[in-house]
Amino acid sequence: SEDPSRADIAFEAGLLAVILRQPEKAHRHMQSVWESGVRKLSVLLIIIDTYEVTILERIEQFNRLFPELDQTPENLNAKGRFYSRYGLHDEALAIWQSLAEKTGDEAIILQMARKLEVIGRREEASSLLIDRQSTSQLSTEGYNLLLSLLVFDNQFEQAESLIQMADEEDPHGEWILKKTMFTLMQGRLPEAEDQLATLIQTRSEHP
């Protein structure tokens, strides 16, 4: 293998070429870094992103080189994002599903749900979050995403039961505010006024 310091210089030169929008130079430098034995995700992605070929050839090149990386959750997540970027959504979702099962990381679940929403599979996104909620606690971010999916699909009863359930742990009144907005949307003004009064009281107790 080459002198490690030369690989470091080539890596920095590759990053600089990316900043200067010189893809051919970036590709050449990072290819040199990879061939010197440095196996970093950042190096691989620059090699692929500056590869002047068809998308299919780019994916093939990625699949040839990726097995040489450590198969860490971070790298596998990046593989899913790479597939997703090039429209291989089912392949990306399969990678993320496997990762979520192994790590239990809610961030992966939310990533899957957002991807499903973007590609028009909102019911699957809702089901994914409902499953997560039934087996463990969803974060506020997860509840917010699930709520927006349910409201968008006119699942008002389910959305309302979600808000009622999440009320119990709401020291700052975030869910009371959502409930108020939801009640207003349905034209139930007296109820909304009562909820707003509760919200004001909660905010004064927990600013």
PAFIMAR-699473 format. One record per residue: residue number from 1; residue in one letter; x, y, z of N, C-alpha, C, O in turn. Coordinates in Angstrom, 1 decimal. Example, Ala and Ser with C-alpha at 12.3 -4.5 7.8 and 13.67 -1.06 7.14 Angstrom:
BEGIN
  nr rest    n.X    n.Y    n.Z   ca.X   ca.Y   ca.Z    c.X    c.Y    c.Z    o.X    o.Y    o.Z
   1    A   13.2   -5.7    7.8   12.3   -4.5    7.8   13.2   -3.3    7.8   14.2   -3.3    8.5
   2    S   12.8   -2.2    7.1   13.7   -1.1    7.1   12.9    0.0    7.9   13.4    1.1    8.0
//
This chain:
BEGIN
  nr rest    n.X    n.Y    n.Z   ca.X   ca.Y   ca.Z    c.X    c.Y    c.Z    o.X    o.Y    o.Z
   1    S    0.8   -1.2    0.0    0.0    0.0    0.0    0.9    1.3    0.0    2.1    1.2    0.3
   2    E    0.3    2.4   -0.3    1.0    3.6   -0.4    1.3    4.2    0.9    0.7    3.8    1.9
   3    D    2.2    5.2    1.0    2.5    6.0    2.2    1.2    6.6    2.7    0.5    7.3    1.9
   4    P    0.8    6.4    4.0   -0.4    6.9    4.5   -0.5    8.4    4.4   -1.6    9.0    4.2
   5    S    0.6    9.1    4.5    0.6   10.6    4.4    0.2   11.0    3.0   -0.5   12.0    2.8
   6    R    0.6   10.2    2.0    0.2   10.5    0.6   -1.3   10.3    0.4   -2.0   11.1   -0.3
   7    A   -1.9    9.3    1.1   -3.3    9.1    1.0   -4.1   10.2    1.7   -5.1   10.6    1.2
   8    D   -3.5   10.7    2.8   -4.1   11.9    3.5   -4.2   13.1    2.6   -5.2   13.8    2.5
   9    I   -3.1   13.3    1.9   -3.0   14.5    1.0   -4.0   14.3   -0.2   -4.6   15.3   -0.5
  10    A   -4.1   13.1   -0.7   -5.0   12.8   -1.8   -6.4   13.0   -1.3   -7.3   13.5   -2.1
  11    F   -6.7   12.6   -0.1   -8.1   12.8    0.5   -8.4   14.3    0.6   -9.5   14.7    0.2
  12    E   -7.5   15.1    1.1   -7.8   16.5    1.2   -7.9   17.1   -0.2   -8.8   18.0   -0.4
  13    A   -7.1   16.7   -1.1   -7.2   17.2   -2.5   -8.5   16.8   -3.1   -9.1   17.6   -3.9
  14    G   -9.0   15.6   -2.8  -10.3   15.2   -3.3  -11.4   16.0   -2.7  -12.3   16.4   -3.5
  15    L  -11.4   16.3   -1.4  -12.4   17.2   -0.8  -12.4   18.6   -1.4  -13.4   19.2   -1.7
  16    L  -11.2   19.1   -1.6  -11.1   20.4   -2.2  -11.6   20.5   -3.6  -12.3   21.4   -4.0
  17    A  -11.4   19.4   -4.4  -11.9   19.3   -5.8  -13.4   19.3   -5.8  -14.0   19.9   -6.7
  18    V  -14.0   18.7   -4.8  -15.5   18.6   -4.7  -16.0   20.1   -4.4  -16.9   20.5   -5.1
  19    I  -15.3   20.8   -3.5  -15.7   22.2   -3.2  -15.6   23.1   -4.4  -16.4   23.9   -4.6
  20    L  -14.5   22.8   -5.2  -14.3   23.6   -6.3  -15.1   23.2   -7.6  -14.9   23.7   -8.7
  21    R  -15.9   22.1   -7.4  -16.7   21.6   -8.4  -15.9   21.1   -9.6  -16.1   21.4  -10.8
  22    Q  -14.9   20.3   -9.3  -14.0   19.7  -10.3  -14.2   18.2  -10.1  -13.3   17.5   -9.6
  23    P  -15.3   17.6  -10.6  -15.6   16.2  -10.4  -14.5   15.2  -10.9  -14.3   14.2  -10.3
  24    E  -13.9   15.5  -12.0  -12.9   14.6  -12.6  -11.7   14.5  -11.6  -11.2   13.4  -11.4
  25    K  -11.2   15.6  -11.1  -10.1   15.6  -10.2  -10.5   14.9   -8.9   -9.7   14.2   -8.3
  26    A  -11.7   15.2   -8.4  -12.2   14.6   -7.2  -12.2   13.1   -7.3  -11.8   12.4   -6.4
  27    H  -12.7   12.6   -8.4  -12.8   11.2   -8.7  -11.4   10.6   -8.7  -11.2    9.5   -8.1
  28    R  -10.5   11.2   -9.4   -9.1   10.7   -9.5   -8.4   10.6   -8.2   -7.8    9.6   -7.8
  29    H   -8.6   11.7   -7.4   -7.9   11.7   -6.0   -8.5   10.6   -5.1   -7.8    9.9   -4.5
  30    M   -9.9   10.5   -5.1  -10.5    9.6   -4.2  -10.3    8.1   -4.6  -10.2    7.2   -3.8
  31    Q  -10.2    7.9   -5.9   -9.9    6.6   -6.4   -8.5    6.2   -5.9   -8.3    5.0   -5.5
  32    S   -7.6    7.1   -5.9   -6.2    6.9   -5.4   -6.2    6.6   -3.9   -5.5    5.7   -3.5
  33    V   -7.1    7.3   -3.2   -7.2    7.1   -1.7   -7.7    5.7   -1.5   -7.2    4.9   -0.7
  34    W   -8.8    5.3   -2.2   -9.4    4.0   -2.0   -8.3    2.9   -2.4   -8.2    1.9   -1.6
  35    E   -7.6    3.0   -3.5   -6.7    2.0   -3.9   -5.5    1.9   -2.9   -4.8    0.9   -2.9
  36    S   -5.3    3.0   -2.1   -4.2    2.9   -1.1   -4.6    2.2    0.1   -3.8    1.9    1.0
  37    G   -5.9    1.7    0.2   -6.4    0.9    1.3   -7.2    1.6    2.3   -7.6    1.0    3.3
  38    V   -7.6    2.9    2.0   -8.4    3.6    2.9   -9.9    3.3    2.6  -10.3    3.6    1.5
  39    R  -10.6    2.7    3.5  -12.0    2.3    3.3  -12.9    3.1    4.1  -13.3    2.7    5.2
  40    K  -13.2    4.3    3.6  -14.2    5.2    4.3  -15.4    5.4    3.4  -15.3    5.5    2.2
  41    L  -16.5    5.6    4.1  -17.8    5.9    3.4  -17.7    7.1    2.6  -18.1    7.2    1.4
  42    S  -17.1    8.2    3.2  -17.0    9.5    2.5  -16.2    9.3    1.2  -16.5   10.0    0.2
  43    V  -15.1    8.5    1.2  -14.3    8.3    0.0  -15.2    7.6   -1.1  -15.2    8.0   -2.2
  44    L  -15.9    6.5   -0.6  -16.7    5.8   -1.6  -17.7    6.7   -2.2  -17.9    6.6   -3.5
  45    L  -18.4    7.5   -1.4  -19.5    8.3   -2.0  -19.0    9.3   -3.0  -19.7    9.6   -4.0
  46    I  -17.8    9.9   -2.7  -17.3   10.8   -3.7  -16.8   10.1   -5.0  -17.0   10.7   -6.1
  47    I  -16.3    8.9   -4.8  -16.0    8.2   -6.0  -17.2    8.0   -6.9  -17.2    8.2   -8.1
  48    I  -18.3    7.6   -6.2  -19.5    7.2   -7.0  -20.2    8.5   -7.5  -20.6    8.6   -8.7
  49    D  -20.2    9.6   -6.7  -20.9   10.8   -7.1  -20.2   11.5   -8.2  -20.9   12.3   -8.9
  50    T  -18.9   11.3   -8.4  -18.2   12.0   -9.4  -17.9   11.0  -10.6  -17.1   11.4  -11.5
  51    Y  -18.5    9.9  -10.6  -18.3    8.9  -11.6  -19.2    9.2  -12.8  -20.4    9.3  -12.7
  52    E  -18.5    9.5  -14.0  -19.2   10.0  -15.2  -19.7    8.8  -16.0  -19.2    8.5  -17.1
  53    V  -20.8    8.2  -15.4  -21.3    7.0  -16.1  -22.8    7.0  -15.9  -23.4    8.0  -15.3
  54    T  -23.5    6.0  -16.4  -25.0    5.9  -16.2  -25.3    5.6  -14.8  -24.4    5.2  -14.0
  55    I  -26.5    5.9  -14.4  -27.0    5.6  -13.0  -26.8    4.1  -12.7  -26.4    3.7  -11.6
  56    L  -27.2    3.3  -13.7  -27.0    1.8  -13.5  -25.6    1.4  -13.2  -25.3    0.6  -12.3
  57    E  -24.7    2.0  -14.0  -23.2    1.7  -13.7  -22.8    2.3  -12.4  -21.9    1.7  -11.7
  58    R  -23.3    3.4  -12.0  -22.9    4.0  -10.7  -23.4    3.1   -9.6  -22.6    2.9   -8.6
  59    I  -24.6    2.5   -9.7  -25.1    1.6   -8.7  -24.3    0.3   -8.6  -23.9   -0.2   -7.6
  60    E  -23.9   -0.2   -9.8  -23.1   -1.4   -9.9  -21.7   -1.1   -9.2  -21.2   -2.0   -8.5
  61    Q  -21.1    0.0   -9.5  -19.8    0.3   -8.9  -20.0    0.4   -7.4  -19.1   -0.1   -6.6
  62    F  -21.0    1.1   -6.9  -21.3    1.1   -5.5  -21.4   -0.3   -4.9  -20.7   -0.5   -3.8
  63    N  -22.1   -1.1   -5.5  -22.3   -2.5   -5.0  -21.0   -3.3   -5.0  -20.9   -4.2   -4.2
  64    R  -20.1   -3.0   -5.9  -18.8   -3.7   -5.9  -17.9   -3.2   -4.8  -17.3   -4.1   -4.2
  65    L  -18.0   -1.9   -4.5  -17.0   -1.4   -3.5  -17.6   -1.5   -2.0  -16.8   -1.6   -1.1
  66    F  -18.9   -1.3   -1.9  -19.5   -1.2   -0.5  -19.1   -2.4    0.4  -18.8   -2.2    1.6
  67    P  -19.1   -3.7   -0.1  -18.7   -4.8    0.8  -17.3   -4.6    1.4  -17.1   -5.3    2.4
  68    E  -16.5   -3.8    0.9  -15.1   -3.6    1.5  -15.2   -2.7    2.7  -14.2   -2.6    3.4
  69    L  -16.3   -2.0    2.9  -16.4   -1.1    4.1  -16.9   -2.0    5.3  -17.4   -3.1    5.1
  70    D  -16.6   -1.5    6.5  -17.2   -2.1    7.7  -18.7   -2.0    7.6  -19.2   -0.9    7.3
  71    Q  -19.4   -3.1    7.9  -20.8   -3.1    7.8  -21.5   -2.6    9.1  -22.3   -3.3    9.7
  72    T  -21.2   -1.3    9.4  -21.7   -0.7   10.6  -23.1   -0.2   10.3  -23.5   -0.1    9.2
  73    P  -24.0    0.0   11.4  -25.3    0.6   11.2  -25.3    1.9   10.4  -26.1    2.1    9.6
  74    E  -24.3    2.7   10.7  -24.2    4.0   10.0  -23.9    3.8    8.5  -24.5    4.5    7.7
  75    N  -23.0    2.9    8.2  -22.7    2.6    6.8  -23.9    2.0    6.0  -24.2    2.3    4.9
  76    L  -24.6    1.1    6.7  -25.8    0.4    6.1  -26.9    1.4    5.9  -27.6    1.4    4.9
  77    N  -27.1    2.3    6.9  -28.1    3.4    6.7  -27.7    4.2    5.5  -28.6    4.6    4.7
  78    A  -26.5    4.5    5.3  -26.0    5.3    4.2  -26.3    4.6    2.9  -26.6    5.2    1.8
  79    K  -26.1    3.2    2.9  -26.4    2.4    1.7  -27.9    2.6    1.4  -28.3    2.7    0.2
  80    G  -28.8    2.5    2.4  -30.2    2.7    2.2  -30.5    4.1    1.5  -31.3    4.2    0.6
  81    R  -29.8    5.1    2.1  -30.0    6.5    1.5  -29.6    6.6    0.1  -30.2    7.2   -0.8
  82    F  -28.4    5.9   -0.2  -27.9    5.9   -1.6  -28.9    5.2   -2.5  -29.2    5.8   -3.6
  83    Y  -29.5    4.1   -2.2  -30.5    3.4   -3.0  -31.7    4.3   -3.2  -32.2    4.4   -4.3
  84    S  -32.1    4.9   -2.1  -33.3    5.8   -2.1  -33.1    6.9   -3.1  -34.0    7.3   -3.8
  85    R  -31.9    7.5   -3.1  -31.6    8.6   -3.9  -31.8    8.3   -5.4  -32.2    9.1   -6.2
  86    Y  -31.5    7.0   -5.8  -31.5    6.6   -7.2  -32.8    5.9   -7.5  -32.9    5.2   -8.5
  87    G  -33.8    6.0   -6.6  -35.1    5.5   -6.9  -35.3    4.0   -6.5  -36.4    3.4   -6.9
  88    L  -34.4    3.4   -5.9  -34.5    2.0   -5.5  -35.2    1.9   -4.1  -34.5    1.5   -3.1
  89    H  -36.4    2.4   -4.0  -37.1    2.6   -2.7  -37.3    1.3   -2.0  -37.1    1.3   -0.7
  90    D  -37.7    0.2   -2.6  -38.0   -1.0   -1.9  -36.7   -1.6   -1.3  -36.7   -2.1   -0.2
  91    E  -35.6   -1.5   -2.1  -34.3   -1.9   -1.6  -33.9   -1.1   -0.4  -33.3   -1.7    0.6
  92    A  -34.1    0.2   -0.5  -33.7    1.1    0.7  -34.5    0.7    1.9  -34.0    0.6    3.0
  93    L  -35.8    0.5    1.7  -36.7    0.2    2.8  -36.4   -1.1    3.5  -36.5   -1.3    4.7
  94    A  -36.0   -2.1    2.6  -35.6   -3.4    3.2  -34.3   -3.3    4.1  -34.3   -3.9    5.1
  95    I  -33.4   -2.5    3.6  -32.2   -2.3    4.4  -32.5   -1.6    5.8  -32.1   -2.0    6.8
  96    W  -33.4   -0.6    5.7  -33.8    0.1    6.9  -34.6   -0.7    7.8  -34.4   -0.7    9.1
  97    Q  -35.5   -1.6    7.3  -36.3   -2.5    8.1  -35.4   -3.4    8.9  -35.6   -3.6   10.1
  98    S  -34.4   -4.0    8.2  -33.4   -4.9    8.8  -32.7   -4.2    9.9  -32.5   -4.7   11.0
  99    L  -32.2   -2.9    9.6  -31.5   -2.1   10.6  -32.4   -1.8   11.9  -31.9   -1.9   13.0
 100    A  -33.6   -1.4   11.6  -34.5   -1.1   12.7  -34.7   -2.3   13.6  -34.8   -2.2   14.8
 101    E  -34.9   -3.5   13.0  -35.1   -4.7   13.8  -33.8   -5.0   14.6  -34.0   -5.5   15.8
 102    K  -32.7   -4.8   14.1  -31.4   -5.1   14.8  -31.1   -4.0   15.9  -30.7   -4.4   17.0
 103    T  -31.4   -2.8   15.6  -30.9   -1.7   16.5  -32.1   -1.1   17.4  -31.8   -0.6   18.5
 104    G  -33.3   -1.3   16.9  -34.4   -0.6   17.6  -34.4    0.9   17.6  -35.1    1.5   18.3
 105    D  -33.6    1.4   16.7  -33.4    2.9   16.6  -34.7    3.5   15.9  -35.0    3.3   14.8
 106    E  -35.3    4.4   16.7  -36.5    5.1   16.2  -36.2    6.0   15.0  -37.1    6.2   14.1
 107    A  -35.0    6.5   14.9  -34.7    7.4   13.8  -34.8    6.7   12.5  -35.2    7.3   11.5
 108    I  -34.5    5.4   12.5  -34.6    4.6   11.2  -36.1    4.4   10.9  -36.5    4.5    9.7
 109    I  -36.9    4.2   11.9  -38.3    4.0   11.7  -38.9    5.3   11.1  -39.7    5.3   10.1
 110    L  -38.5    6.5   11.7  -39.1    7.7   11.1  -38.6    8.0    9.7  -39.3    8.5    8.9
 111    Q  -37.3    7.6    9.4  -36.8    7.8    8.1  -37.6    6.9    7.1  -38.0    7.4    6.0
 112    M  -37.9    5.7    7.5  -38.8    4.8    6.6  -40.1    5.4    6.4  -40.7    5.5    5.3
 113    A  -40.8    5.9    7.5  -42.1    6.5    7.4  -42.1    7.7    6.5  -43.0    7.9    5.7
 114    R  -41.1    8.6    6.6  -41.0    9.7    5.7  -40.9    9.3    4.3  -41.5    9.9    3.4
 115    K  -40.0    8.3    4.0  -39.8    7.9    2.7  -41.1    7.3    2.1  -41.5    7.6    1.0
 116    L  -41.8    6.5    2.9  -43.1    5.9    2.5  -44.1    7.0    2.1  -44.9    7.0    1.2
 117    E  -44.1    8.1    3.0  -45.0    9.2    2.7  -44.7    9.9    1.4  -45.5   10.2    0.6
 118    V  -43.4   10.1    1.2  -42.9   10.8    0.0  -43.3   10.1   -1.3  -43.6   10.7   -2.3
 119    I  -43.2    8.7   -1.2  -43.5    8.0   -2.4  -44.9    7.5   -2.5  -45.3    6.7   -3.3
 120    G  -45.8    8.2   -1.7  -47.2    8.0   -1.8  -47.8    6.8   -1.1  -48.9    6.4   -1.4
 121    R  -47.0    6.2   -0.2  -47.5    5.0    0.5  -47.8    5.4    2.0  -47.2    4.8    2.9
 122    R  -48.7    6.3    2.1  -49.0    6.9    3.5  -49.6    5.9    4.4  -49.3    5.9    5.6
 123    E  -50.4    5.0    3.9  -51.0    4.0    4.8  -50.0    3.1    5.5  -50.0    2.8    6.6
 124    E  -49.0    2.7    4.6  -47.9    1.9    5.2  -47.1    2.7    6.2  -46.7    2.1    7.2
 125    A  -46.9    4.0    5.9  -46.2    4.8    6.9  -46.9    4.9    8.2  -46.3    4.8    9.3
 126    S  -48.2    5.1    8.2  -49.0    5.1    9.4  -49.0    3.8   10.1  -48.8    3.8   11.3
 127    S  -49.1    2.7    9.4  -49.0    1.4   10.0  -47.7    1.1   10.7  -47.7    0.6   11.8
 128    L  -46.6    1.6   10.1  -45.3    1.4   10.6  -45.2    2.1   12.0  -44.7    1.6   12.9
 129    L  -45.7    3.4   12.0  -45.6    4.1   13.3  -46.6    3.6   14.3  -46.3    3.6   15.5
 130    I  -47.7    3.1   13.9  -48.7    2.5   14.9  -48.1    1.3   15.5  -48.2    1.0   16.7
 131    D  -47.4    0.5   14.7  -46.7   -0.7   15.2  -45.7   -0.4   16.2  -45.6   -1.0   17.3
 132    R  -44.9    0.7   15.9  -43.9    1.2   16.8  -44.5    1.6   18.1  -44.0    1.3   19.2
 133    Q  -45.6    2.4   18.0  -46.3    2.9   19.2  -46.8    1.7   20.1  -46.8    1.8   21.3
 134    S  -47.3    0.6   19.4  -47.9   -0.5   20.2  -46.8   -1.3   20.9  -47.1   -1.9   21.9
 135    T  -45.6   -1.3   20.4  -44.5   -2.1   21.0  -43.6   -1.3   21.9  -42.9   -1.8   22.8
 136    S  -43.5    0.1   21.7  -42.7    0.9   22.5  -43.1    2.3   22.4  -44.0    2.7   21.6
 137    Q  -42.6    3.2   23.2  -43.0    4.6   23.2  -42.5    5.4   22.0  -41.3    5.3   21.7
 138    L  -43.4    6.0   21.3  -43.0    6.9   20.2  -42.5    8.2   20.8  -43.0    8.7   21.8
 139    S  -41.5    8.8   20.2  -41.0   10.2   20.6  -42.1   11.2   20.1  -43.0   10.8   19.3
 140    T  -41.9   12.4   20.6  -42.8   13.5   20.1  -42.8   13.6   18.6  -43.8   13.9   17.9
 141    E  -41.6   13.5   18.0  -41.4   13.6   16.6  -42.2   12.5   15.9  -42.9   12.8   14.9
 142    G  -42.2   11.3   16.4  -42.9   10.2   15.9  -44.4   10.4   15.9  -45.2   10.1   15.0
 143    Y  -44.9   10.9   17.1  -46.3   11.2   17.3  -46.8   12.3   16.3  -47.8   12.2   15.7
 144    N  -45.9   13.3   16.1  -46.3   14.4   15.2  -46.4   13.9   13.8  -47.4   14.3   13.1
 145    L  -45.5   13.0   13.4  -45.5   12.5   12.0  -46.8   11.6   11.8  -47.5   11.7   10.8
 146    L  -47.0   10.8   12.8  -48.2    9.9   12.7  -49.5   10.7   12.7  -50.4   10.4   11.9
 147    L  -49.6   11.7   13.5  -50.7   12.6   13.5  -51.0   13.3   12.2  -52.1   13.3   11.7
 148    S  -49.9   13.8   11.6  -50.1   14.5   10.3  -50.5   13.5    9.2  -51.3   13.9    8.3
 149    L  -50.0   12.3    9.3  -50.4   11.3    8.3  -51.9   10.9    8.4  -52.6   10.8    7.4
 150    L  -52.3   10.7    9.7  -53.7   10.4    9.9  -54.7   11.5    9.5  -55.7   11.3    8.9
 151    V  -54.3   12.8    9.8  -55.2   13.9    9.5  -55.2   14.0    7.9  -56.3   14.3    7.4
 152    F  -54.1   13.9    7.3  -54.0   14.0    5.8  -55.0   13.0    5.2  -55.6   13.2    4.1
 153    D  -55.0   11.8    5.8  -55.9   10.7    5.2  -57.3   10.7    5.8  -58.0    9.7    5.7
 154    N  -57.7   11.8    6.5  -59.0   12.0    7.0  -59.3   10.9    8.1  -60.5   10.5    8.3
 155    Q  -58.3   10.4    8.8  -58.6    9.4    9.8  -58.7   10.2   11.2  -57.9   10.1   12.1
 156    F  -59.8   11.0   11.2  -59.9   11.9   12.3  -60.1   11.2   13.7  -59.6   11.6   14.7
 157    E  -60.9   10.1   13.7  -61.2    9.4   15.0  -59.9    8.9   15.5  -59.6    9.0   16.7
 158    Q  -59.1    8.3   14.7  -57.8    7.7   15.1  -56.9    8.8   15.6  -56.1    8.7   16.5
 159    A  -56.9    9.9   14.8  -56.0   11.0   15.2  -56.4   11.6   16.5  -55.5   11.9   17.4
 160    E  -57.7   11.7   16.8  -58.1   12.3   18.0  -57.8   11.3   19.2  -57.4   11.8   20.3
 161    S  -57.9   10.0   19.0  -57.6    9.1   20.1  -56.1    9.2   20.4  -55.7    9.0   21.5
 162    L  -55.3    9.4   19.3  -53.9    9.5   19.5  -53.5   10.8   20.4  -52.7   10.7   21.3
 163    I  -54.2   11.9   20.1  -54.0   13.1   20.8  -54.4   12.9   22.3  -53.7   13.3   23.2
 164    Q  -55.6   12.2   22.5  -56.1   12.0   23.9  -55.1   11.2   24.7  -54.8   11.5   25.8
 165    M  -54.5   10.2   24.0  -53.6    9.2   24.7  -52.3    9.9   25.0  -51.7    9.7   26.1
 166    A  -51.8   10.8   24.1  -50.5   11.4   24.4  -50.6   12.6   25.4  -49.6   13.1   25.8
 167    D  -51.8   13.0   25.7  -52.0   14.1   26.6  -51.4   13.9   28.0  -50.9   14.8   28.7
 168    E  -51.3   12.6   28.4  -50.9   12.3   29.8  -49.5   12.8   30.1  -49.2   13.3   31.2
 169    E  -48.6   12.8   29.1  -47.2   13.3   29.3  -47.0   14.5   28.5  -46.4   14.5   27.4
 170    D  -47.6   15.6   29.0  -47.6   16.9   28.2  -47.4   18.1   29.1  -48.2   19.0   29.1
 171    P  -46.2   18.1   29.7  -46.0   19.2   30.7  -46.0   20.6   30.1  -46.3   21.6   30.7
 172    H  -45.6   20.7   28.8  -45.5   22.0   28.2  -46.7   22.4   27.3  -46.7   23.4   26.6
 173    G  -47.7   21.5   27.3  -48.9   21.8   26.6  -48.9   21.7   25.1  -49.8   22.2   24.3
 174    E  -47.9   20.9   24.6  -47.8   20.8   23.1  -48.9   20.0   22.5  -49.5   20.4   21.5
 175    W  -49.4   19.0   23.3  -50.5   18.2   22.7  -51.8   18.9   23.0  -52.8   18.7   22.2
 176    I  -51.9   19.7   24.0  -53.2   20.4   24.2  -53.3   21.4   23.0  -54.5   21.6   22.6
 177    L  -52.2   22.0   22.6  -52.3   22.9   21.4  -52.8   22.2   20.2  -53.6   22.7   19.4
 178    K  -52.2   21.0   20.0  -52.6   20.2   18.8  -54.1   19.8   18.9  -54.9   19.9   18.0
 179    K  -54.5   19.5   20.1  -55.9   19.1   20.3  -56.8   20.3   20.0  -57.9   20.2   19.4
 180    T  -56.4   21.5   20.5  -57.2   22.7   20.2  -57.3   23.0   18.7  -58.4   23.3   18.2
 181    M  -56.2   22.9   18.0  -56.2   23.1   16.6  -57.1   22.0   15.9  -57.8   22.4   14.9
 182    F  -57.0   20.8   16.4  -57.8   19.7   15.8  -59.3   20.0   16.0  -60.1   19.8   15.1
 183    T  -59.6   20.4   17.2  -61.0   20.7   17.6  -61.6   21.9   16.7  -62.7   21.9   16.3
 184    L  -60.7   22.9   16.5  -61.1   24.1   15.7  -61.4   23.6   14.3  -62.3   24.1   13.6
 185    M  -60.5   22.7   13.8  -60.7   22.2   12.4  -62.1   21.6   12.2  -62.7   21.6   11.1
 186    Q  -62.6   21.0   13.3  -63.9   20.3   13.2  -65.0   21.2   13.6  -66.2   20.8   13.7
 187    G  -64.7   22.5   13.8  -65.8   23.4   14.1  -66.4   23.4   15.5  -67.5   23.9   15.7
 188    R  -65.7   22.7   16.4  -66.2   22.6   17.8  -65.7   23.7   18.7  -64.7   23.5   19.5
 189    L  -66.2   24.9   18.5  -65.6   26.1   19.1  -65.7   26.2   20.6  -64.6   26.5   21.2
 190    P  -66.8   25.9   21.3  -66.8   25.9   22.8  -65.7   25.0   23.4  -65.0   25.4   24.3
 191    E  -65.6   23.8   22.8  -64.6   22.9   23.3  -63.2   23.4   23.1  -62.3   23.2   23.9
 192    A  -63.0   24.0   21.9  -61.7   24.6   21.6  -61.3   25.7   22.6  -60.2   25.8   23.0
 193    E  -62.3   26.5   23.0  -62.1   27.6   24.0  -61.7   27.0   25.3  -60.8   27.6   26.0
 194    D  -62.3   25.9   25.7  -61.9   25.3   27.0  -60.5   24.8   26.9  -59.7   24.9   27.9
 195    Q  -60.2   24.2   25.8  -58.8   23.6   25.7  -57.8   24.7   25.7  -56.7   24.6   26.2
 196    L  -58.1   25.9   25.1  -57.2   27.0   25.0  -57.0   27.5   26.4  -55.8   27.9   26.8
 197    A  -58.0   27.6   27.2  -57.9   28.0   28.6  -56.9   27.1   29.4  -56.1   27.5   30.2
 198    T  -57.1   25.8   29.1  -56.2   24.8   29.8  -54.7   25.0   29.3  -53.8   24.9   30.1
 199    L  -54.6   25.3   28.0  -53.2   25.5   27.5  -52.6   26.7   28.1  -51.4   26.6   28.5
 200    I  -53.3   27.8   28.3  -52.8   29.0   28.9  -52.3   28.7   30.3  -51.2   29.1   30.8
 201    Q  -53.1   27.9   31.0  -52.8   27.5   32.4  -51.5   26.7   32.5  -50.7   26.8   33.3
 202    T  -51.5   25.7   31.5  -50.3   24.8   31.5  -49.0   25.6   31.1  -48.0   25.3   31.7
 203    R  -49.1   26.5   30.2  -47.9   27.3   29.8  -47.5   28.2   31.0  -46.3   28.4   31.1
 204    S  -48.4   28.7   31.8  -48.0   29.5   32.9  -47.3   28.7   34.0  -46.5   29.2   34.7
 205    E  -47.7   27.4   34.1  -47.1   26.5   35.1  -45.8   25.9   34.7  -44.9   25.7   35.5
 206    H  -45.7   25.7   33.3  -44.5   25.1   32.7  -44.0   25.9   31.6  -44.2   25.5   30.4
 207    P  -43.5   27.1   31.8  -43.1   28.0   30.7  -42.0   27.3   29.8  -41.6   27.9   28.8
//
